[in-house]
Amino acid sequence: MAPEAHVLGLLCLRCHARFEEPRMFAGCPRCRAQGVAVNLTVEYDLVPLAGATPETFGTAARGLWRFRHLLPARPAHPISLGEGATPLVPLERLGRRLGLPRLYAKDESQNPTWSYKDRLCAMAVTHAVETGARVITISSTGNHGASTAAYAARAGLPCVIFTLASVPETMKTLMQAYGAAVVACPTSESRWDLMREGVERFGWYPTSGFVTPPSGSNPWGVEGYKTIAYEVAEDLGWTAPDVVVVPSAYSDGLYGIWKGWTELRTLGLVKHAPRMIAAEPFGPLADALERGLQAPEPVEAPAPSVAFSIASRYGTWQGLAALRESGGAGVRLTDEGVLEAQRALAREEGLYVEPSSAASLTAVMQLAGRGALDAEQTIVLILTSGGLKDPGASRAWLPPVPAADGDFDRLLTVLREAYGLALDR
């Protein structure tokens, strides 16, 4: 039997209290009593994996579950849709333009529901089934909700989703298409209140957070993001990049990926862990680092962001921990920068991603413009979701589609006038 890390329980990231109760989804109760919202994380004994090599994980299977040795749920038949094993794509044209020849993108849009949330939901819903859950629930503006609905359907469990009326119709369609009961609430706080009642009164199993201020999502689910680090390490010949950039709101992905790197380093499978960068529209983590805060404080939201999936006034302890431990940084974004990055990825690299996903490139473009990145560094962007999740946002930089009749000379004129293409030379 292959060696596996031993699960010790849930650990508070701040006070290091350990809890054996598996259904703790509101963060550390001791820290919250002190006025600090802190997520829990799964604690392991890694000694059984001492001496692990890349061959430990095998090559016969692909995807998230081949790394079950380092995951908290290891059933013979996990709730899976074939998530993981997404490509690491060299961004050669963009890299040359930005002076970063070792620039890569981890394209998470190639997961089953077209976002990296599938890694979290595969793990969380598998844990839900293992612990006897009867209803899955979540508060979401789109990707997380769609993924939760899909994995709940795969598990044969009902799913209740609390969203906002303002989210794009595409996102609502995705969530409902998988069979979820989707309800719209006026504010994020109101949806969290309703969700918390379902969790506390009826034992609904949450895949996201539901407390104010937020601390992060289901700690068992966050473990799924570690596999991004494992896959990137493997694709780079079991070395770590110098920088990893992650679009961030409550920082489940940021922290989960960082935790994956720390485990690989502890096991000696990589020599160092990368510097983590949080790409965030409103900058609560950047604010906390600049002001030397113990924990992030809510920041002002000047206007709604085109990167609505990650547009949060709140940062989390787990996100701040990942940045501090890695010597990283938070980068504030503008809508103009996000749409510029979305356009560049699509037109220069053939990668069409959601604005929130393009945020990672926005951060790199800003850092490169300030001379804050080294040309010798290996830099990995996490592209979290596909562009068809919010196609309406792209109309801001796309021209109307012109009409063409049967006259070819007229077509050449249309191509030149509408698209700047002189193809008659």
Secondary structure, DSSP 4 states (H G I P E B T S, - for coil): ----PEEEEEEETTT--EE--S---S--HHHHHTT----EEEEEE-GGGTT--GGGG-SSS-SGGGGGGGSS---SS---SS-----EEE-HHHHHHHT-TTEEEEEGGGSTTSBTHHHHHHHHHHHHHHTT-S-EEEE-SSHHHHHHHHHHHHHT--EEEEEETTS-HHHHHHHHHTT-EEEEESSHHHHHHHHHHHHHHH-PEESS---SS---S-HHHHGGGHHHHHHHHHHTTS---SEEEEE-SS-HHHHHHHHHHHHHHHTTSSS--PEEEEEESS-HHHHHHHHT-SS-------S--S-GGG--S---HHHHHHHHHHT-EEEE--HHHHHHHHHHHHHHHS--B-HHHHHHHHHHHHHHHTT-S-TTS-EEEEE-BBGGGSGGGGGGG-PPPPP--S-HHHHHHHHHHHH------
